[in-house]
Amino acid sequence: MVSGALGGGVLDPDGAMDQMRAWKGRIDKLAADTKAMSDRLQELRVTVSDDNGLAEVTVDSTGALLDLRLGRQVQRYAPEVVAQAVMDAIRRAKGQLAERSQEIIAETVGTGSAAARAIAERVDRQLRRDPEPGAGEPGPYGGHGWRR
């Protein structure tokens, strides 16, 4: 690093040290911001109900289902209606999770760097991806458990 030569191209040690300290400060801040982002994302949980109140789900920061609560009225509905309510609630929860994750990323590391944009895109892609065709539909009954 040549930072202001002293006549004839000699390095300025004080200038170089100042640049190194400034660089280290930026790296330390980036590391602290990244850790804060990671901690906040790890703690993130979202709870959402479907429009009819049949199902309430809680998902974690990865979109994994942590809790499922069914309303008392589910007994009055066909199983496929209840299943669709659960899937709708999960989809809505993941959408809210993606939005909140984007906010956390912007608040902690910002959106100006390529790394921050890559993280935001990856989180969004993971949480908002469309399920495989037929993933929400019941499969063939294998004779295990109960069925009405």
C-alpha positions in Angstrom: 0.0 0.0 0.0 1.5 3.3 -1.1 -0.3 6.1 0.7 1.4 9.3 0.0 5.0 8.8 -0.9 7.7 10.8 0.8 9.4 12.0 -2.4 10.9 9.3 -4.6 8.3 6.5 -3.9 9.1 5.6 -0.3 6.2 4.2 1.6 4.5 6.3 4.3 4.3 3.9 7.3 1.9 6.1 9.2 -0.4 6.4 6.2 -0.3 2.6 5.6 -1.1 2.0 9.3 -4.0 4.3 9.2 -5.3 2.5 6.1 -4.9 -0.8 7.8 -6.8 0.4 10.9 -9.6 1.7 8.8 -9.8 -1.5 6.8 -9.8 -3.6 10.0 -12.6 -1.4 11.4 -14.7 -2.0 8.3 -14.1 -5.7 8.5 -14.9 -5.8 12.3 -18.1 -3.9 11.7 -19.1 -6.2 8.8 -18.5 -9.2 11.0 -20.5 -7.8 13.9 -23.4 -6.8 11.6 -23.3 -10.3 10.0 -23.5 -12.0 13.4 -26.3 -9.7 14.5 -28.2 -10.6 11.2 -27.6 -14.3 11.7 -28.7 -14.2 15.4 -31.9 -12.4 14.5 -32.7 -14.7 11.6 -32.1 -17.7 13.8 -34.6 -16.4 16.4 -37.2 -15.5 13.9 -40.6 -17.3 14.2 -43.9 -16.5 12.5 -47.4 -17.7 13.5 -50.2 -17.3 11.0 -53.8 -18.6 10.7 -55.7 -19.4 7.5 -58.6 -17.1 6.6 -61.2 -19.4 8.1 -59.4 -20.0 11.4 -59.2 -23.7 10.8 -55.5 -23.9 11.2 -52.8 -21.9 12.9 -49.1 -22.7 12.1 -45.8 -21.5 13.5 -42.7 -21.7 11.3 -39.1 -21.1 12.1 -36.5 -19.1 10.3 -36.0 -21.9 7.7 -39.7 -22.2 7.0 -39.9 -25.5 8.9 -43.2 -26.2 10.7 -42.8 -25.9 14.5 -46.4 -26.0 15.6 -49.8 -26.7 14.2 -53.1 -25.9 16.0 -56.4 -26.9 14.6 -59.6 -25.0 15.5 -62.5 -26.8 17.0 -64.6 -26.3 13.9 -62.3 -28.6 11.8 -64.6 -31.6 12.7 -67.3 -30.0 10.5 -65.0 -29.9 7.4 -63.8 -32.6 5.0 -60.2 -33.7 5.6 -59.1 -32.2 2.3 -60.5 -28.8 3.3 -58.6 -28.9 6.5 -55.4 -30.0 4.7 -55.8 -27.1 2.3 -56.2 -24.7 5.2 -53.0 -26.0 6.8 -51.1 -25.6 3.5 -52.5 -22.1 3.0 -51.4 -21.1 6.5 -47.9 -22.5 5.9 -47.6 -20.6 2.6 -48.7 -17.4 4.2 -46.4 -17.9 7.2 -43.4 -18.4 4.8 -44.4 -15.3 2.9 -44.4 -13.3 6.1 -41.2 -14.9 7.2 -39.5 -13.9 3.9 -40.7 -10.3 4.3 -39.4 -10.1 7.9 -36.1 -11.8 6.9 -35.6 -9.1 4.2 -36.2 -6.4 6.8 -33.7 -8.0 9.2 -31.1 -8.2 6.4 -31.6 -4.6 5.4 -31.5 -3.4 9.1 -28.3 -5.3 9.9 -26.0 -5.6 6.9 -27.8 -3.3 4.5 -28.6 -3.9 0.9 -25.6 -2.2 -0.8 -23.2 -5.0 -0.9 -23.2 -8.0 -3.3 -23.0 -10.3 -0.4 -26.1 -8.8 1.3 -28.0 -9.0 -1.9 -27.0 -12.7 -2.4 -28.1 -13.5 1.1 -31.4 -11.7 0.6 -32.0 -13.5 -2.7 -31.2 -16.9 -1.2 -33.5 -16.4 1.8 -36.3 -15.2 -0.5 -35.9 -18.1 -2.9 -35.9 -20.6 -0.1 -39.0 -19.3 1.6 -41.1 -18.3 -1.5 -40.3 -21.2 -3.8 -43.4 -23.0 -5.1 -44.0 -26.4 -3.8 -43.5 -29.4 -6.1 -46.7 -30.1 -8.2 -49.0 -32.3 -6.2 -47.0 -31.7 -2.9 -50.1 -30.5 -1.1 -52.3 -33.2 -2.4 -52.9 -36.4 -0.5 -51.1 -39.5 -1.8 -52.4 -43.0 -2.2 -53.8 -44.6 1.0 -51.5 -47.4 2.1 -53.8 -48.9 4.7 -52.1 -47.5 7.7 -53.7 -45.2 10.3 -57.3 -44.2 10.1 -59.4 -43.0 7.2 -63.0 -41.8 7.0 
